[in-house]
Structures are given as C-alpha cells and as structure tokens.
Amino acid sequence: MLGVSVVVPAFGGQEKLDLTLASLAAQGYPSSLTEVVVVDDGSAPALRLPELRPENTRLVPALPGGWGRAHAVHSGALSCGGEVLLFLDADMVVFRDHLEAQMRWHHLADYLAVTGNLRVVEDTGRPPTPREVFEAVERGEEERLVEGPGREMEWLAKAYRTTGDLRKAGPRAHRCFIGATGSVHRAFYHECGGMDPTLLLGEDTHLGFRMLQNGAVFVPERTAGSWHLGLPHMERRRAEAMRFNRTFVGNRLPYMADSRRVRGRRWQVPGVDAVVETEGHTFEEVAATVDALLRGDASDLRITLVGAWEPERAARSRPADGPGPDLRLIREHYGAEPRVRFAAAVPGADPDVPFRLLLAPGQVLAPHAVDRMVDRMEKSRCGLLRATVLGNDLGGPRLERTAAFARARRLAGEGEDLEAMVDRVYGVHWMDGDSELFQEAPEAPADWEERVARALAEAEGHRARARALEGRFRRLTGGGLGRLLWRVLG
C-alpha cells in the first residue's frame, strides 16, 4: 500500500486546526502509512500540536522568503516522504473514509488528481470539542457534528452536474481541482513544478493547469466526505478574488481568456509556441514565414527558430559567401525580436504552454490563421490539428495540444505510435490549409453597415413586388376564362 503525507497549511486558527487533526486521528486508512505535516505560515502566537492528533504528525515552519497558502503548501510538500500528497485546509473536519477513498485512486495510476467531497457548514452555537470530533468520526457519525446537510459550492456542483463528474469537462477539468481537499502523487506534483509559491490567490487553479499540461486525469471522489468550517475565502470575497486572479493567474495561465483579449500584448507564459526549422531553407523563406507570424492577429506567441547557429566564419573579403550566410542573415534579422528565440535542436514541448505550432519555412500564414487553428482545436477538443497543403497533405502546419501529448506519452507502450495514442485519447482533426489558413481574410469595407441596410431594403422591395405579382396572377387565373387563357398561353 502507498504512504500518504497530509499537508495542512495554517495561519492562526488554532481551535479549528485542533478539530482538523482530531478528525485525521480517526481515519480508517492505516496510521502506519500516514504522516501529517502542519505548516505554520508565520502565525503569532505560533501554532502548537494538540494532544489529540495522528501518531505521525509534525509541525514545521514555512520556508523563509515568502508567505501565503501556496508558499506554505509547497514548503510542506518539500519535507514530505509519502508517495502521495494530500492537501487539506486547516479548518476542515474529514470523514472516516476520507483518506482511504482518495487513496484508492492513487493505487491505480500515478497521474491522477483527486478532489474530495467538500460541504460548507457555518459556525452555529457551540463548536464541538476535539474529543467529540474524534469520537464521531471514529464511529462514522460525522453528520451529528453539525446542523443540517451543509452545502456544496454552487459553481463546483454545477460543473460536476453539467460534465458528468468531469467525464465530459475536456481541457477545462483543471479548474475543478480543489486544494482544500485534493491529492496527487508526490513525484507527479514535483514533475509538474508544484505550486507557484509566489501566487497569493488562485494557486489551486494554477496547480491544476500544471497537472493538466503534464497529462493528469481529474477525479472527483464523492465518498471522500468532509466539512469545511465556515465559508472558504474565495467564496466569501469571490468578486475581489477573481479580479485579482485575472491578472496574477492570467499572466501565468493562458486559458484565462478574459484577461488575454487585449491584442498586441505579451505575457509571462505565451499561449502558443511556434517552431520553425531552418535547415535547407533560405533567409527569404524563413523570413516570409516568421514575419507573417509576428504580424498576425495572435500576438500571444513565442517563436523558436531551429538551426546550426554557430557557422564557420566567412572569408573577410566575401562575408556573404561561405558556410551559413542565410543563418547569419536570420540571426541578425531576428536578434532583437523578443518573441523569437534560437535553438540548435527542436525543443520539447514547454509544459506551461498549452499549444505548439509546427510549420515549415515558406508557409506564409494569413493574419487570422493561428487564432483560427486554436479556435478549431478548442471547439473540437482534439489533441492534434493538422492542415493539408496543396501537393503535400502531410506537410502542412500542425497544432499540438501539450496536455494531449503528455497524456499519450504516459499511456503509450514501448514502440507504440504516439500520434495514434493522441488520436485514441483526444482525437485528431484535419482542416484545409489552402482555403482556411493561407488565404487572406477579406477585410470588411468601411461602409459595410450601410451596404447591409441597403441590401435588406432592396430585398424587402423585391418581396413586396413578388407578393403583388402573385396576387395579380391569382386574380387573372381565378375564373374559367382565366384558366382557359392560361392553358392557351402556357
């Protein structure tokens, strides 16, 4: 069986922490496989460990140089030894099967992100004592600790309801990872980069995105019950928190589309990584492709030019001759462009960037092309979008979803075709590059509204004349003489 390290970040709130630790002490999962790490995020007075707590419980300070929940969680994760990390807020009471229900999933696969079932209960009357919590949880009678059934967070309940418990959520499932009670393999957590300790809000969403990008499957475990004692901070001040997240999380998370509608902006993490291999191509071919990308509608991209960027020195008398003149021209042409970088080999997919675009020099995309490919991929939820080109159906631009290829790499057996696995788990979509990507989108004339209004008025006039003619026809052909004339003339 796997060991689990429960990370409990805390800032003050000793009384509620005592209840959380009491409920953890009554868990059905073997205590020999459980450790609890309480991370004190600078509380004053400092937190202490109560008498009623799990056998293997440690109190550690958050690492120096930061503060906040993300910093505390990451500090705790770095000190843990269990195969699985389970994050738990310090104002929770977890039911007896909470750890066991989540841990069952982690015995099946090492890339699952599991979220427990959380219900919010308001503070009413006398709170239970740690002993009362321990005994109720041990007997499986947690419902007796509170009045009423508690309530789910409305947005999360709706997401579960409309996606079949995230089965149909697609690439947006990461938004439903809840760090108040969520778990993941420790090695997978660190492979994904863990929580960003500089984030003060939105850290769960950002961690969920990092896990998605590394191939995670998100699982809501309804039987892992818990009470959240009081409304979570994000729910109490949701509008303010979302305003904060749109900037801080949006700078790091390209999927926060609302914050990225401003054209011409660059962000900490781009939305698309474009890769162009230069070998065997002229400066003019490369420049045509790269310049089209740079002046396109999608400014939120990064371009990597792949080539042998250390050519032999040309003769002083003829600098345009000798090995590598095209490479020298390319390097000089884009050396000061911040969206272009140079690499000696095709880089692996950046796990923070959701899409990777690969295209050949000489393929000149229309300004709308990148946005159109991303939009098509999002609507189809595919893992790979391929575009055909005249004379070479397989040589057109291709847009890869980083999360899909990460998942495929985890599932593909030795020697199994990676693209075939992407097709199985996400799907492959095709489009006609010549008609959809390389043709300039016609610009609308400045007076398009007036033209439309005139066309509609003309159409209405034609309809009115048609109705009048239809009426005359009926009158003329309504009698016997009219029908006789119609037969003769017809």
N, C-alpha and C positions, 0 to 999 in steps of 0.2 A: 504494500500500500504506500501511497505517497504522503510525504510530510507536508504540512501547511503552516505557513507563517502568516499570522493575522497582524496587519499593520494598522494601528489606531493612532492617527494624528490628533493632537489635543492642544487646545489653548484655553486654559482655565476650565471651568465646568467640572470641578472635582466630583460633585454629587452625582451628576449623570454618568461620568466615567465609571464611578463605582458600580452603577447599575449595569453598564455595558459589560464590565469584567465579571460581574456575578452571573450574567446570562451565559457568557463564554465558559465559565467554570462548570456549567451544567450541560455542556454539549454531548451529543451521543458519539461524535467522532472520537477515536482513541486519543486520550490525552498525551500518550507517549509519542504521537505523531503531530502534536500541535504545539506551536510556540506563539506567544503573543508579545508583540513589540509595541509598547506605548511610546510615542514620540512627543516629548514636551517641546512645544514651539515657543519657548520663552515665557511661560506662564509666571505670574507674580501674584501670590506666592507660588513657588514651584509645586508641581504635581507630586503626589506620592502614590505608592501602590497600596491598595487596601488589603485587609487580611483575607477577604473572600475574593479569590481570583484564581485563574488557571494555574496549574502547578508550574509550568514553564513560562513565566511572564517576566519581561524585562522592561525597565523604564530607561530610555535613552534621550539625550538632548538632540534637538535638530542640529545639523551640521552648521558651523559658522559660515557667515557670508550671505545669509538670506533669511527669509521668513515667509509665512503663508502656508496654506494647506499643501500645495504641490511640493514645496521645498521640504516640508515635514514628511510627506509620504515617501518622497524619493530618498530622504535621509534614512528612513526606516527600511526601505527596500534594500539599500546597500548593506545593511547589517544583518539581513535575514539568511537563514540556511535551509529553509524548507523548499521542496521542489515547486510548490505553488504559493503564490502571494494572494492573500485575500484582504482587500481594503475595507475598513469598517469605520464609520464615523463614531466619535466619542459620545454621542447622545442616542445610542441605539440599544434596543433590547432584542436579541436574536432568539428565535425559537430553537427548540432542542435539536431539530434536524437541519439547522441552517448550514452548518459546515459540511455535513455529510451529503446533503442534496447538491451542493455546488461541486464537491469533490468527486462525485460520481462521474461527472462530465470530464474532468481532467484526467481520469484514468483511461479515457477513450482516445483522446488526441491532445497534442501539446500546443495547439494553436487556437484554442477556444477562449473566448472572452465571455464569462458567465456573469449574469446580474441576478442577484437575489430579489425576492419579492418584498417591497417596502410599503408600509402603510403609515400614514402620519396620524399621530394622536396628540391632541392638545393637552397642555398641563391643566388638570382639573382636580381640585381638592387635594388631599394628602397624597404625595407620591409614595409608591411602595418602597420598602426598605430593600437593601441588597439581599438580605436573607429571604425576604418574601419573593423577590425576583428569582433567586436561585431555586427555591423550592417549587415555584410554579413552572419554571422551565424544565426542571428535572422530571416533574410529573406530566409534562406536556399539556399544562393548563394555562398557557400564556394569555388566553382570552380573559382570564379572571383579573388580570393586572390592570385593565383599562375599561372604561365605559364605552360601549358601542364598538362597531367593527373597524373604526379608523377609516381613513380614506386614501385612495391611491392619488398620485399626482396626475392631474387631468390630462396633461399633454402626453405623458408616458402611456397612460391607459388607452388613449386614442390611437397612439402609434401601434401598440400591440394589437388593438382591435382591427385596425384597417390593414395590417400587414400579416395577419395570421401568426402572431407572436414572432414577428420579424422574418418569417419564411419568405415573404414577398417584398421585403424592405429594400433589397438590392444594395447599391453602394452607400445608401444613407443610414444603414443599420448602426453605424458607429455613434450616431447622435444619441442612441438609447443606452449607451454604456454608463452605468451609474456607479460612481466611485464610493458612494455611501455604503454600498454592499456589493462589491464586484470582485472577481477573481480571475487570475491568469497565471500560466506557468512562469516561474521566475526567470528562466532562461529566455523565454519569449519576450517578457517585459523588457529585459535589458537589450535584447536583439533589436527591439523596436525603438530604443532610445529612452524608454521610460517617460515619466512625467517631466515636462519642462519646468524646472524649479523657478524660473523667472515669471511664470504666469501666476497672477493672484486670483483670477477667476477663469472659469471655462477650462480648467485643467483636465477634467474628465472627458470633455468633448475632444480636446486635442489629443489626449492619450488614445481615445477610441479611434481617431483618424490614423494615428501612427500604427495602431494594431491592424486596422483595415488595410493599410498600404503594405503591410507585411503578410497578408493572406489570412487574417483572422476570420473565424466564424463566430457570430454573436448569438448567444443563447440566453433567453430569459428563463430562469428556473422558478416557476410559480410556487413550488413547495418549500422553497427556502424562505420561510416567513420571518418577518421582523417588524418591530415597532420603531418608528422614528419619533423621538420625544420632542414634539414641537415642530413647527414648520421649518424646513431647510432654508438656509439663507437665500438661495437662488429663487425660492418660491415667495419668500417674504418681500423681496425687492426685485422682482423679475424684470421689470421695465428698465431699471437702472443697470442691472447686471447685464442685460442684453446689449444695452448701449455701450457698456464697457467692452464686452466681448467682441462686438462688431469690429473694433479697432485692434485690440490686442490679440485675440484669437484669429481674427480675419487676416492679419498680417502674416500669420504662420500657416493658415489653413485655407487653401484655395477654394474649398467647397462652400465657404461662407459667401455666396454670390452677391448678397445685398451690399456687402462692403466693397465689392470689386467692380461696380458698374461704371466707375469713373474711367473714361478712356485715357490712354496715354500715361498711366501710372505704372510704376514698378513696385513690387512687394518683396518682403523678405524671402518668401517661398513662391516661385512662379507657378502658374497653372499648367504650363506646357514646356517640356524640354524638347527642342528640335535638334536632331543630329544630322549633319551633312558630311559625308566622306568625300574628301577632295582628290584622292589618288587617281591619276589618269585623266584629270579634268583641267581645263584651262581656267585662268583667272576670270575670264568673262563669263563662263558657265556658272562658276561658283557665285560670283557677284550678282548675277541675274537672280539666282535662287534666294540668296541671303538678303539682298536688298528688298525683294518682294515681301519676305517675311517681316523685315523691320518696318516697312511702311504699311503693313496690313492693319486691319481693324483690331487684331488681337495683340495688344502691346504687352500683355502679361505673359511673356515667354522668355526663354533663355535658349541661346543657340550655341551648340558645340560643333566646332569645325575640327575634323579628324584628319591628320596628315603628318608627314615627317618634317617637323618644324625646325630641324637642325640641318639644313642642306649644306653641302660643301661651299666654301667661299668662292665666289665668281672671280674671274680674272679682272684686275683693276681696269684694264683697258676696255673691257666689254662686260659691264655689270648686268646687262640684260640677257647675256648668253650663259652657257654653262648650266650645271645642275640646279634645278629648283627655282627658276625665275618666277614661275606662277605662284609658288608658295610664298616667295618673298613679297610679291605684289599683294597677295591675300592678307598676309600678316600685317603689312603696312596699312592696307585699306581698312582693316577692322581692329587694329591695335588699340584705338582709343574708344571703341564702341563698348559701353558697359554691359550690353546684353549678349555679347559674343565672347566665348572663351575658346581656348585651343587645347587639343588633346592629341597624344600620339596614338591612341587606340580608342575604339568605340567604348565609351564608359558604360558601366552597368546602370540600370535604372535608379534614379535618385528616389529613395523610399518616401521622401516628403512631397514629391511632385506627382500629381495624380495621372498625368498623361505624358507619353513620349511619342514624338512625331519623327519618323524617319523618311527622308526623301533624298533624291539624287540631284546633283548639280545639273542645271539646265531645265529643271522642272520649276516653272515660274507660277506660283500660286496667285490667284486673284485675291484682292484685299479681304474678302469675306470668307476665304476658304478654311482657315484654321477654326474660326468660330463655327462654321457650318459642320465641320467634322466633329468637333466637340459636342455640338448640339445633337447631331445624329447619334453619336455614341451614347449620350446621356438618355435620349429618348428610347433607344433600343436596349440599353443596359448591357450592351455587348462588352466583351473583353478585348476585342481586336476589330478595328475598322480598316478595311483595305479598299483602295481606289484603283480601278483599272485605268490604263492609258493606252492610246492608240498604238497598236503594234507590239505591246508588251503588257499583257494583263497582270502579270505578277510583279512588274517593276514599278508600279505606281506608289504614291505616298501611302504610308500605313501609320495608323494611330493606335498605340498600345495603352491599355489601362494597367497601370502599375500594380494595383491590387489583384487583378485577374492573373497576371503572370506570376506574382508572388504565391498566390494560392495554387496555381498549376504546378509550380516547382515543388511545393510540399506534397502534392498528390501523385505526381508522375513517377512511375517506376524507372529503374535504370534502363536507359536506352529508349524510353518512351518519348514520342514526339511531343514537345512542349506545346506547340500550337494546336495540336489535336486535343490536348487536355484543356487548353483555354476554351476551345470550342465546346467541349463537354460541360464545363462548369459555368461558363459565362456566355458563350456563343460568339460567332464571327459574323460580321456584317459587311456587305460589299456595296460600293457605290460607283457610279460612272464618273471618273475623274475629269474626262474631257469636257463634259457638259456641266458639271457641278463645281469643279474646283479651279479650272484653268480659264474659264470664260469670265471676263469682267462683268460684274453685276451691273446692269444698266442703271444709270443714275436717273432718278425721278426729275422731271422738269420742274422748274421753279413754280410754274402756274398749274401744277397738277390738280389742285383742288378745283380751280375754275374749269379746267377741262372736264373733270368728272361731272361737275354740276351741269355743264352744257350737254354732255352726252346723256345724262339722265333725263334732262328736259326734252332732248330730241327723241329719246326712246319713248317717253310718255306721249309726245305728239304723234309718233308713228302708231302707238297702241290706240290712241283716240281715233285716228283716221281708219285704222283697221276695223274698229268697232262700228264706225259709221258705214263703211262699205259692206260689212257683214249684215247690218240692218237693211240697207237698200236691197241687197241680194235676196234676203228673206221675203221682203215685200214683193219684189218682182216675180219670185218663183212660188209665191204662196197660193195663187189661183190656178184653175185649169189651163187658161190661156198662157200663163207664165210657164207652166210646166211643158206645154207644147212647144213654146218658143225655145225653151232650154234644150229640149230634145233635138229640135231642128238645128239650132245654132251649135249645139255641142257636137 
